[in-house]
Amino acid sequence: MNKQRKNSANLPLVLGILGFFAGIGLMFGESKVIGIFGSIASAGLAFKGYKELKESKK
C-alpha cells in the first residue's frame, strides 16, 4: 500500500513539471497569456506533488 501511495504522489509532480515547460513554450508562441497562466498553474501542481512526495517519505 505504501508503494502505491508513493507512485500516486509522483503523478502530480511529473504532470506539473511537464505543464510548466509547455506553458513556457506557449509564452514564446502566439498564446502568451495562456502560457503565463498555464505555467503558473502547473508550477502550483508540481509544488503540491512535491509536498505530497516529501510527506509520503516520512
N, C-alpha and C positions, 0 to 999 in steps of 0.2 A: 504494500500500500504506500509506503514511503517513497519508493521509486516512481510510482505513478504520479504522486504529488510533485516530485522534483521535475518530471518531464512536463507536467502541465504548467509549471511556473516558467519554463523556458519559452513556451509559445508566445506569450505577450512580449517578451523581451526581443525575440527574433523578429516578430512582426513589426514591433515598434522601430527597430533599427532599420529594417528594410523600407518601411514607410517614411522614415526620416530622410533617407537618401533619395527616395522617389520624390519627396517634396522639394528637396534641394534641386533636383533635376527639373522639376516643373517651374521653379523660380527663374531658371535661365531660359525657359521657353516662353510661350505666349501667356501662360496661366500663372502670372506672378502672385496674385492674391491667393489662389487656390494652393499654390506651392508653399507660401508662407504659413497659412493656417494648417495645412496638412502636415507640414514638418513640425509645427508646434504640438499638434495633437498626437502625432506619432512619438515625439520625444516624451510626452507625458505617459504614453502607453509603455514605452521602453523603461521609464523610471519606475513605474508601478510593477512591471515584471521583474526588474532588478531587486526591488524591495521584497517581493514575494520569494524570490530565489534565495535571498540572503536570510530571510526568516525560516525557510524550509531547511537550511543547513544547520540551524541551531538545534 
